[in-house]
Amino acid sequence: MLTQRGTVLALTIDQIVTRWLYLCGKRKLADLDEYARGRGVAPLVCPPIYYLLHEHNGGKDPSAPDPADRWQNPGSTFVNRTADCVAAVAWGQGWDRYQPQRFNVPGYEGWINTDSARWEAANRGECFERIARPEPGAAIVYASDPQHHSHGIPVGHIGGITAYHLAEWNPADPACWEAIEVANIAAYKNPDDTPAQANRLTTGAHWQGKDAWFLRSIMKP
């Protein structure tokens, strides 16, 4: 059962990072904060989640054991577990992707995504704060580019930073992007072109050269 829509949890940086590491198979269920444990018969490790961009895209309940929506096709008993990249960050940082009261971005009606989060950070700064360099607990995000004017990827992408392994930050240095440890949900394929497990721990290399921003959530319960 969903918590009330628009929920925001008060999570510490350590709790956020632990959630993202759990999402990527690096922590156990017992390591999670009290909000996310004990929901039904949640497995000891995070199950495979599959990428879905639109309906059933997850990230609606920050008190759930993971960000995925669980749903069934008509006539089927198979339970799908699906989410997108925003769901991974929303659940990890402890907020519902739908914030009808606090997220005042024209044209989005309370829905947080890669583009609306960046706009909010740049123009209002009540929900997200842009920071100068990667840090654990923050998000890394590039915007959508449907007209191929910037980086040529139509849909934006966001991930959660679990670690940064260098002392200095130089955005012109590829080694710095490789040193960012990122938990995210992305569209991966198996060799036979079927969908593969989407919840993975990667580096920040995918975000290099795409005008990526680092965003800290400053939302409070």
N, C-alpha and C positions, 0 to 999 in steps of 0.2 A: 504494500500500500504506500502511495506517495505521501510524503510530508506535504504541508501546505506549500503551494507554489509561491516562489519568491523567497524561499528560505535561504539564509546565509548562516554558516556555522563559524564559530570563533576558533579557528585552528592555528596552532603554532607553526613556524617554519618546519620544525622537525616532523610534525604530524603530516603536513602537506607532502614533504619529501617521502615519508614512509608510505603514504597512500600511492604515490606514483611508482615507487619501487615495488610495492605489492602488485600494482596493475601490470607490471612487466616481469613478474615472477621472481623478484629478488627479496621479497619479504613474505611472511606468513600472515594469515588472517588474524592470529592472536597479537600481532604487532600493531594492528590498526588502533586508532583512537576509539573511544567508547561509542561514538555516534555510529560507526560503520560496522560494528561487530554484532554477531548474534542474530542477524535477520534470517529467520527460517532455518534452512539447512545449508547455509553458505559453505562452500568447500574451503579446505585449509589453505589452498593456494588459489590465486585468481584464475578462473577458467579462460579458455580462448574466447576472444571477442572478435567479431567480424565487422568490417567497415560498412556503414550505411549513412549516406549524406543527408537524406531527407526524412521521411517518416520513420519512426522508431530509431531516432538517432541518439538517444540516451542523454545523460547529463541533466535529468530533471529532478533527481532526488539525492542531495548530498549526504543523506543519512543511509543510503543503500550500501551494501557491501562492495559494489563496484559500479562503474558508470553506465553499464549496458541496459538497454531495454530488453525485456523478455517477452516474446510474443509468438503466436502460432498462425500459420496460414489456415484458411478455412478447410476443414476436413482433415487436417494433419495433427498428429500428436507431438510432432517434433517442436521443441522450444528453441527459437532463434535467440541469439545473444548479439545485439548489434549496437553500434555507437559510432560517432564521428570524432574528429580531433577536438572540437569544442567541448564535447562531453568529458573527454579525458581531463582537460584542464579544469572544467567546472567542478567535477567531482573531487579532483585532487585538492583544489583550493577551497572547497566547501561551499559552493554556491550553486543555486539553480540557474540554468541558462535563461530562464524566463524571469525577469525582474520588472513587473509592471509598475511598481511604485517608485523604485529608485533609479532605474536606468532610462534616462530621458534623452533618447537619441532620435532625431527626426527620421521618420520612415521605417523604424524598426519595431515600434509598439512594444518595447520592453524586452525584445529578444536580443541576446548577446551572441555575436559571431565574430569572426576574425576582423571584419571591416568595422562593425559598430563598436567593438572594444577599442580599436585604435582611434576612431573618431572621438569617443568619449574621453579617452586619456588626453587627447590633444586639445579638446574644446571645453570640457567641463571638469574633468579630474575629480569626480565625486565617487566613482566606482573603481577606476584604474589609474595608476600612476606610471608614467613612462620613466624608466631608469636608464642610466648611461651604459651599463655593462651587465653581463649575465651574473645572476646570483641564484642560489638554491631557493626554491619556493616561488620564483617568478616564472612567467611564461615567455616564450619566444614565438613571435608571430610575424608573418608577412601577409599583406593584403591580397585580395583577388585582383586579377589583371585580365579581365575578359577581352580587352581590346589589344592585348599584347604590346602595351606601351612601355612596360617596365621590365618584367622578368618572364612574361609569356606563359604563365600558369594561370588558367582562368579562375580557379578557386583558391582562396587563401588557406593557410595552414598554420596551426598553433600546436605547441607542445609544452610540457612542463619541465623546468630545469631542476634536475636532482643534484647536480654538482658542476663546478667549474674547476678544472685541474691545473690552472696556471695562475701565477700571481698578477701578471700584467694582462691588459686587454688591448688588442690592436685589431680593429675590424678589417684591416687590409691584409692580415696574416692568416692564411688558411689553417695554420696550426692552432690558432685561437678558437676557431669554429669547431675544429675536431676535438678540442678540449672541453667543449660543453656537452654534458651528459643530459640527454633529453628522453623523457617518457612521453610517448604519444600513441595515438591510434591513427593509422594511415591505411591506404588501399594497397595492400600487397597481393601478389598473385603466386600461386604454385606453378611449377613448370608446365602443367597441363592447362594453364590459364584459368583455373578455378580459384575462388577467393581463398586467401591464406589468413592465418591468424594476424590480427591487426594491432594488438596491444604489444608493443615492443620498446626496448630501450635502445636508443640510437645516439648519434652525435649531432651537433649543430651544423654539420657540413651542408645539409640540405637547405638550410636557411641562408647560406652565404650568397651574396650578390643579389638578394631579393628585397633590399631595403627592410630587413627584419628589425623589429622593435623588441625591447624587453619591457614587459608590463608586470607590475606588482598589483595584486588585488588589494584595495583598501576598503572594501565593503565590510560593514559591521552587522551583527545580528539585529 
